Amino acid sequence: MKEILFVTGGCRSGKSRFALSFADRGFERKVFLATCQPQDEEMQQRINQHQKARGPEWQTVETPTALPGAVTSHKGKADVILIDCLTLWTSNLLLQGASQGNILTRGNALTKAIHDVSCSVIIVSNEVGAGVVPENRLARTFRDVAGLLNQKVAACADIVVWMVAGIPVPIKGILSNQPPST
């Protein structure tokens, strides 16, 4: 049965680890859509650690800005797609000069693509709205757009989990420990 899982939480809260463990419940054909673009050596090391943790059974696709198309291109070719992460995708688009409206339109295309594929989809995103109002315009725009995208994805998800200190807190839907029926 197809499930859409949205995993959100703060930085280093265990979002990616939880998403991977959810995907390891019996899915055969696993696709990882990575949105991170390494800007320095430390970020490249993080990417390498994540790739090592996933293992060779994952097909990894680097897609810093073309998420809707990347999801659609795996229609019928995957049992689960894991998107990590929505906030980096948002940041990449903003840094390319995309407007808030353009990014939200792409967000609509993403939720449509997620619904159109027949496989389960897991989306990871940071919760960015729990802090202070950022001082600069770009940071405020990022916070606003990321929050709006999170709302769109949460609305289309069957299950929403908020990660706190490595602990999954169910927000919407029922988390099952049962393997998926494929």
Secondary structure, DSSP 8 states (H G I E B T S, - for coil): ---EEEEEESTTSSHHHHHHHHHTTT-SSEEEEE-----SHHHHHHHHHHHHHH-TTEEEEE-SS-HHHHHHHTTTT-SEEEEE-HHHHHHHHHHTT--HHHHHHHHHHHHHHHHHSSSEEEEEEE--TTS---SSHHHHHHHHHHHHHHHHHHHH-SEEEEEETTEEEEEES----S----
